[in-house]
Amino acid sequence: MNLNEKIRLIRRELGLTQSALAEKLGVTRASLGAYEEGRAAPSYQFLLSLADLAGTKVDDLLRESNRIKVARNETPGQIPLVPVRAAAGYQKGFPDDEYVSELPHISLPFLGKGNFRAFEIMGDSMLPLPSGSIVIGEKVERLSDLKDGRTYVLVTRNEGIVYKRVFNHIRDQGVLTLVSDNSKYKPYTVDPMEIHEAWAAKAYISQEFPMGSRHPDSYRDAMGSGG
């Protein structure tokens, strides 16, 4: 791992944007960006400050083959939330740490450690999940790791942000099949090249409680019979 890669890794491990880390270290965001991309060499003072912030040593930063373990707070952080009104902007802004940092955030400590993101899902295609629910997903780095029959939030080039049940046919057909839980919507295929991000559904938040499976009259009957 090269020095520029270590600088980028440390920033991300600390959960800081380029602007935030640059301010802490007394440099401009442009300079930090140049260090991360390997277009400029940081000063020794910068490396001292960075090593101190990361709880490591300058020697560890300078050894090309050495990986960095950042000493950081292990408390689960807040999760960026992509509301419906921000969905269009997210399709373009998702690679930008600054953009993501400005999104609303929610805290769900029970999820533990991981790279999570929350998405507001509208529509009835995934009923019984109510429209307006917030689905929390964990980042899937490789589309080949998508599991058949699991649900994912997909950030796509042409379809926007969709929440679907996925069947992985990349190896044999070169496509993913997306299926809605609501049977009135037909399955369709998508080219993996159209997908920017995939997030495996881990939890959801809704202001609507699930309906009981019994007819309301059956509850009255049960109460009347004392059962």
N, C-alpha and C positions, 0 to 999 in steps of 0.2 A: 504494500500500500504506500503510495507516494505521499509527500507532505501535504499537497493540496487536497488530496482525498481525506487525509486525517483531519484537516481543518474543517472540511464540510461535515464529516462524520461527527466530530465533537459538537458542532453547532446543533445538528439535528438531535443528537443524544441529549443535549441540554434543553431541547425544546424551544430554541430561540430562532427568531427571524434574523436575516442578515443585518437589518437595521438595529435590532436589539443587541446583538453580539458586538457589532461595530461600536455602538455607544459605550458598552461596558469596557471595551479594549482601547477606546480613544482613537479609532480610525474611522474613515468614511465608509459608507456602505459600498461605494464603488471600489475602494481599495480591497475591502474584504472579498468582494466578488471576484476581483482579479486574483487574489490569493487562492480562492477555492477552485478557480478554473486553471490555475497554473500559469497565468499570464504575467505575474509579477511575484517577486520573492519578498516575503515578510521580513521585517527587522528582527533582530534577536530579542529586543525588548517586547515586541509583539508576541513572540513565541513564549517568553517567560510569563507574560500575563495570561496567555491562553492556557499554558500548562498548569498554572496556579488555579485558574478557574475550573479546569477539568480534573484537578486532583491527580495530575500525572507529572512526568519530568520532561524537560526539553529534550534530553537524550532519546526518550521514547518517541518523540515527534520526529526526530531527525533520522532514526534508524528506518531504512526503507522497507524492510521486511516485517517490522514489528507492528502488530495490531494494537489499537488503543482501547482500553477499558475505561470509560468515563465514570468517575465517582459522582453519582447524582442522587437526588431524592427519589426513592423508590415508590413514593405515593403515586398512585395512578393519576394522570393529568386529566385535564378537561378535554372533551371531545368536540371537534368542530361540527356544527350543525348546518346543513344545506337546506334552507326552507324553499318552498316551491318558487317564491319570488326571486330567489337567487340561482335557480337551476340553470338558466341560460348563461349567466355569467360564469358559473362554475365550469361549464364545458370548456371555456377558454382559460379560466384562471387557475384551474386545479394544479398546474405544475409550479405555480408561484407561491412560495412560502408566505410572502407578504399578504397576498390575497386571502389565503387560507386562514392566516392569523386574525384577519378582520371579520371573519364569519362569527355568528353567535356561537357560543360554546355551552355544552351541558356537562355535568359531572355524574358519572355512574361508577362509583368505586367498586361495585360488586363484579364488574367485568375484569378487574385485575389489569395486568400489563398487556400491551399490544398496541398496534396501530389501528385505531378505530375512527370511524366517521359516521355521522348520523344524517339521514335523509328523510325529508317529509315526502310521503307518498300519497298521491291523489288518484282518484278513480276507483272503479269497482272491478278491475280485472283480476285482482288477487283476493276477492272475497273468500272467506269471511273476514280477512283483515280489513278493518274499516278505512274508508277514504280519510286522509288527514293524519293517519298514523305516522309515527316516526320510527323508521327501521335503523337499527344500529348495526353496522357491518365492520368486519375486520378485513384489512387489506389482503388480497390474494396477489402475490407478485407474478405468478405465471399462470396464464390461462389454461395451460395443460393440466393444472392442479384442480380445476373446477370439477366437482363431484356430481355425478348424475343424480337428478332428483332433488338436489338442494336448491335453496333460494338465494339469490344474489341481487345486489344493487349493481347495475352496470351503467357506467358513464360512456355513452356511445357518441360517435361522430354525427350521425344523422338522426337517430331516434331520441336523442336527449338522454335523460336519466330514467332508466326503467328498472322495475323490480319484478323479476320473473323466476320461475323454476327452470333450471338449466339442465340440458342434456348435452354432454360433451362428445361431439363427433369430429373433433379436430383431426385426429389421427387417420380415421378412415374416410371422412368426407370433406375435411377442411372447413367445417362450419360448426357453430353452436346452434342448438335448437332451443328456442325460448317458448315456454309454455305458461299460460295463465291458469290460475286455480279456478277461475270462473269459466265454465265450459262454453259460454257464448262467444268467447274470444278464441280464434284459431291459433294454433302454434305457428311460428315462423322461424326462419333461419337467419343467422347473421354471420358475416365474415369476421373472424377474429381481428383482422386489421382495422375494423371499424370501432373496436372497443379500446377506450383510453384507460379505464380502470375497472376493477372488479372487487366487490366487497361482499364477503360471506356474511349472511344475516346471522346475528347472534342474539338479538333481543328486539323487542319493539315496545313503543309507548303509545297508548291511545287513551282518549277521553271517553271512549265508548266501551262498555263492558260486554262480553259475549252474551248472546241470548241463550236461555236455557233450551235444552233439547226437547223438553216436554211441552205440550200444549198448555196454555194457562189454566184451562178447566181441570186438567189432571192434578194440578197443585191443590185446587179447591177440594177435589174429591179426596185427595190424600189427607188433607187437614180434617175434612168432615168425618173420615173413617178412623181418625186418630193414628194413622200410619205415618 
